[in-house]
Amino acid sequence: MTVHLVLEEDRQRIDADRPFGERDRTVLLWCTKELTVKKKRSLRVNIEFDHATLVRWSPDGKAFIIHKAVANAIEVYKISKKSDGTLASATKALEFPKRHTEEVVGMDIASTGKYIITCSKANDLVIWDLKGQILASIEFYLGFIYRARVSPCGRFVGASGFTPDVNIFEVLFTKTGDFQVNKAFDLAGHSSGILDFDFSADSSYMTTVSKDGTFRLYDTKIEFAKGEDPHLLLTGTWESAATAKVALSPNTEVLAIAHGSSLSFYSTIDGLLDNTIEDIFMGPITCLAFDALGEYVLVAGDKHIKVFHNITGYRVAIESAKRKLAQKQTSATKERLEKLIVDNMKFLDEMGEPFSQ
């Protein structure tokens, strides 16, 4: 399957004092199969009289949506492909009606393809259908909102902000076609605003990073309909900054926090800092994500995307396997864990990295 990558124009977040005319009014689309070749091809999509601050692919890869900065509105672009699967063109198909009056800080598409969310600083999260009709509007009481997300499973939407809680709602489409949004649970325990939060790949765990200088990991496999609260599994400290982005690896063993232009990696086994990559960009990191297998970490900033090996993940996997070997295991499990340790040590040795920090 061909995977495509979108590089969004984020320079306005870094050079906000520049006149609008100097900002690049484009979205660039890349095929990741070609990222290793010397001459990379991209599809340039011009944004008329505006520029994009947020961009997301549809789950089927046949369209993408952008949030336009000046118009403060959502546009949908449909993708056409050549016979070899490469990108041919992108055509504007739809513009949603303007709904927000403040800056939009969150936009996402559910993996089910059934809805889109947008959320502004002003505590208003809107759930749209794919044709730009409003399904629901959720009013939060977070002071002002820093981040809004949809869970990977598409079942939950949430937001965090100035107050020390993350509010999570369940989104339901019934068999009869009815649409419902119900309060699910809160992530509580911080003493200051929550700058960012993230879901695990299966939405069973969540992590938060707060202005109070701590991060937390929660077990969210709970019966919230019966009043059960998320279970706190881990808390740790991080180099607190005015802004931050957080990402949880697919196996939940590594936590990555982008603070300013630096990126720090933490083990969720003990909550300790493993490594920090300093000054990746001239300006702040604007986007942070793990790949689907957790082997790489992708960061965006200064109009570039950089990809790093998840070295911490290999070290944590070794430590996790050693702890499991100390327990009673079947011969097959023991053999598998021993092989995992050997393979990961070999990789770290090839990369010139120590087996532990």
Disulfide bonds with the S-S distance in Angstrom:
none
